[in-house]
Amino acid sequence: MNRIMLMGRLTRDPEIRYSQNEKLTAVARYSIAVDKKARREDGITADYFNIVAFDRRAEFAEKYLRKGTKILLCGHVQTGSYNNRDGVKIPFFEVVVDEQEFAESKNGL
């Protein structure tokens, strides 16, 4: 089973694009920082995840999510690779959103 649940804060505003195929599909990309329970020896206190959302989840992200917003999301991990302009193979790891919701009220910010 490929399932992941994360709670964290957006590290940047979502970037929204629309696919160019016959059915326009909204695609939102953003990242979140998830706090660690304990500080590591090297001082790192959070893990960072690249997030991608499609269709109405992407439109929700565009309309309501901003840098600093705390969210809870469930999704699945997607991995792969692509060749950059120099022909170097670049691996990627991202979380595809199945569900997302606010993790605190506006007053909590």
PERAVEN-V465173 format. One record per backbone hydrogen bond with DSSP energy under -1.0 kcal/mol. NH is the residue of the N-H (numbers start at 1). CO is the residue of the C=O. If there is no record, write none. Layout:
# PERAVEN-V465173
nh & co
NH & CO
NH & CO
This chain:
# PERAVEN-V465173
nh & co
4 & 75
6 & 73
8 & 71
9 & 33
10 & 69
11 & 31
15 & 29
17 & 27
19 & 25
27 & 17
28 & 53
29 & 15
30 & 51
32 & 49
33 & 9
34 & 47
36 & 45
40 & 44
43 & 40
47 & 34
49 & 32
51 & 30
52 & 95
53 & 28
55 & 26
57 & 54
59 & 55
60 & 56
61 & 57
62 & 58
63 & 59
64 & 60
65 & 61
68 & 10
69 & 66
71 & 8
72 & 101
73 & 6
74 & 99
75 & 4
76 & 96
78 & 94
80 & 92
82 & 90
84 & 88
87 & 84
90 & 82
92 & 80
94 & 78
95 & 50
96 & 76
97 & 52
98 & 74
99 & 74
101 & 72
103 & 70
108 & 105
109 & 106
